Amino acid sequence: MKKTIFCIFLIVCGITNSYSQTNSLFKLKKPHIVLEGIKADYEIIFKSDSVQNSSVYLNDSIVQLKSKDGKYTFDYTADKRQNLSVTIGTQTSKIEINPIPLYLSILPPLIAIFMALFFKEVFSSLFMGLFSGSFIIYLFNQDSIFDAFFKSIFAIPDNYIIKSLTDPGHASVIIFSMLIGGMVHIITKNGGMQGVVDKLKRYASNSLLGQLITWFMGVIIFFDDYANTLVVGNTMRPVTDRLKISREKLAYLVDSTAAPMASIAIITTWIGIELSYIDSALIQLDIDKSAYSIFLHSLPTRFYPIFALVFILFLIFMRKDFGPMLKAEKLAKENLAAEEEEDNISIYPKARWYNAIIPISIIIFGTLAGLFYTGWNSELWNSENISLSKKLSEIIGNSDSYIALLWSSVSAVIVAVILSTSQRILSLKQSMDALLSGLKTMLTAVIILVMAWALALITKDLHTADFISNILISIKLSPELLPSITFLFSALVAFSTGSSWGTMAILYPLILPAAWSLSINAGLGIEESMDIFCISTSAILAGSVLGDHCSPISDTTILSSLASSCDHVQHVRTQFPYALTVGGISIVFGLLPAAYNIPYWILYILASIAMYLIIKVFGKRV
């Protein structure tokens, strides 16, 4: 009897609930992620056209709905756990929201970074960073701990891995990297790399010359950091192995020339995005100057990238190292049989250098040609009022670098196959086998890249950069200190997110208006305020490069490890002290005195002396 009554009760409740939902005129839907102090969109799903034009009340205050793509939303910023009540006509809908404290947004990247550095294993570290971020989201979404645990596991591939893979830019980098790996394997099999090594033996007869040639190659391939990293690392690895230069040192040379050159050259794939951010700030502040003039004016104060290139030269010519790099170099020197490639290229008698140089040249010049083609603007080129350097910079800046890289890498692979088969060094089947083997060698790095990109999506969803930005905004600064603080702040954001471009996207709109307003309000003149503005522009970019160099979840750092066949965590550990040293010098002998109008030539001399003395005192010959 009791069971019958209970069943009838459940049926009645179900019917009542069904009836009430059927007659519901609208439904209030909360966002998947709600953070303290961050504005979010709440959606109203109308089930009846009769109430769409009615007034909407949020907690007894009228709100204006936004309509886009058939969806109706309104903004609301929550700062604590609460019930949200929306009334339309005679009906009220309530939801409970439990916003995530913004300080928790820093946990996922920190967990990934410290686990990687402590356990020296990157896969589990990235996974734990992804899991912790996803777990925080679901736990505060009013799920139980067990529900949040299992949902977090499944959300990693669904919400973040797939999204990072479907991003066109990310997919282009993956394909480009794998094609480079395939091409390198082909030119290794056909003896081309052995031919390059044989040629370079005449010049790279010792460790000093080998490192100097690596540095020089990193400088001349200045137009794109991805192309720079993969080409220089793969080309020089056999040479540096023969000279018993450690893989860690090679990865450092590759990493610390790629992004620094791309960030200071006037014709690079970086310049377009940077000019757009500067231009937006100038329009917002109603400053009558061109973004390009600000860019040129800021070049001398890009201290970290410039000092990083000079610091490498001091290390090379003084033949000294310190910290973990010294240990790595000692191990490489003590190992008389330097690591060989997976396939012994010396077994191929036709070691012709041009079989490697031609495909590599196609990547370099093909990328440049692709950049010009995709960014070409005949009206700009034919303009008589614009200088040639500005024309070139704007064309490259407006280009599609991903398409250019794909075109060049595909062309290089095709040419490598043709060279191998036409000279009867490899059959078509052997060439395809070599290509597939090269693609397979890139799989590990691709997995790391995808996981790093997924973690970047987590930090974006959790507004990690907003948390760090709030810390900066809460500090009252004098204008002269702003560039140095901005540099450190930019490095912290890049270190936490693993993205220098993402850091620039976040900080340029935030810092540049603040730099101008802070300078004007402090009583500085227009010229002095513009100096602070330009130095702050440099500080954002330079800091993002420093943070990128220090972060184990950075894509360019990962690619440097990949191209050099160096253990990724070892690369980060050995590069970290060098990057921090140059970063400290950039503040003490660069940004800080430059803000007080100390002439640049004096700063470069003082910084060079400081770098020399640090290496002389702390460095040791191997």
Secondary structure, 3 states (H helix, E strand, C coil): CHHHHHHHHHHHHHHHHHHHHHCCCEEEECCCCCECCCEEEEEEEECCHHHCCCCEEECCEEECCEEECCEEEEEEECCCCEEEEEEECCEEEEEEECCECHHHHHHHHHHHHHHHHHHCCHHHHHHHHHHHHHHHHHHCCCCCHHHHHHHHHHHHHHHHHHHHHHCHHHHHHHHHHHHHHHHHHHHHHCCHHHHHHHHHCCCCCCHHHHHHHHHHHHHHCCCCHHHHHHHHHHHHHHHHHHCCCCHHHHHHHHHHHHHHHHHHCCCCCCHHHHHHHHHHHHHHHCCCCCHHHHHHHHHHHCHHHHHHHHHHHHHHHHCEECCHHHHHHHHHHHCCCCCCCCCCHHHCCCCCCHHHHHHHHHHHHHHHHHHHHHHCCHHHHCCCCCCHHHHHHHHHHCCCHHHHHHHHHHHHHHHHHHHHHHCCCCCHHHHHHHHHHHHHHCHHHHHHHHHHHHHHHHHHHCCHHHHHHHHHHCCCCCHHHHHHHHHHHHHHHHHHHCCHHHHHHHHHHHHHHHHHHHHHHCCCCHHHHHHHHHHHHHHHHHHHHHHHHHCCCCHHHHHHHHHHCCCHHHHHHHHHHHHHHHHHHHHHHHHHHHHCCCCHHHHHHHHHHHHHHHHHHHCEEC
